[in-house]
Amino acid sequence: MKSISTFVALCGVVMASTAFAQTPKEVIPSKMKCNEFVATDEAYRPALVYWVAGVDKLGVRENDRLVLDTAHPVDEIVTECKKTPDALFMKKVRQMYRNKQITLNKTYAHN
């Protein structure tokens, strides 16, 4: 009987955690504001910076493998975005890149 009670309690906890789990949020980087970027999980921030930087404008071909140094730029962008949370994220990144506040170092890895 004790094992059944434990099982039922455990099932309740699992169901409750599933119910309270956050649903995925769709983001459109071109319309994203700085406060949304800051609220984004750290694991996804480099991908957003990479997308906004417009890699195709940096001369990268589709089949190139690329290593980007995004740790430093991401920290700098987070700092600036915290200062201006209502600014458009895409505009902020491009402005910082043009003003040489951030650099996006790229290294090609050949096959």
N, C-alpha and C positions, 0 to 999 in steps of 0.2 A: 504494500500500500504506500509505503514511504517513497519507493522508487517511482510510482505513478504520480504522486504529488510533485516530486522533483521534476519529472518529465513535463508535466503540465505547466509548472512555473517557468521552466526553461523555454518552453514553446511560447508562453506569453511574453517573455522578455524579447525573444527573437522577433515575434510579430510586432511588438511595440517599436523596436528599433527600426524595423523595415518601414513602419508607418511614418516614423519621424525622419527617415532618411531624406536628405535634400534631393529634389528632382533636378536633373541636369538643366542647365540654363543655356539657351542659345545666345551667342554673342555675335555681333557684326563688328569686326575690328574697325572698319571705316567710320562707324557711327558711335563707337565706344567712347565714353568719357574717362578722364583720368581716375576718378574715384572708382569706376568699375574695374579698371586695370589694376589698381592697388588692391581691390577686393578679390581679384583672381588668384587662384592657387599658384604658389611660386613655381610649380612644375610647368605651368602653361605660359608663364610670362615670356621666356625666351622665344617661344614659337610666335607669340603675338608681335614681339619686337622684330623678329625675322620677317614676318609677313608685311608689317608696316614699312619696313626699310625698303621694300620693293626690290627684292633680290634680282629680279629680271632686269632692273635698271642698272645693276652693278656688273652686268656682263656675264652672269652665270647661265649656263645652258641647262636644260632640263635633265640631261643624263650625267651632269657633273656631281660628284660627291663633294660635300662642302663641310668644313669645320668652322664654325663661327665662335668667336670669343664674345659671348653675350653676358657673362657674369657681371662685369663692370658696367656696361651700358644699362643693364636692367636695374641695378642698384641706383644709378644716377637718375634714371627715368622715374623710378618709384619716388625718390626724393623730390624731384621737380613736380611730379603729379600730386604729391601731398600738399604742395604749396598752392597749386591751382587745380582743385578737384573737379571743377566744372569745365575745364578746357578739354577739347577733343584730343583723345589719346594719339590718333594718327598725326594730327597737326603738330602736337608737342614733340613727338619723336622726330619727325622730319625737320622741324625747326632746330632741335638740338643737334641733329646731324649736320645741317647746313652751317650752323654757328660753331661747328667743331667742338661742341660740348661733349659729344660722344663719338666714338669711332666704332665701326663694325668691321673688325679684322676678319678677313676671309683667307682660308688656306685651302687649296685644292688638293684632294687626295686622288691620285691617278690610279686607274685599275691596274 
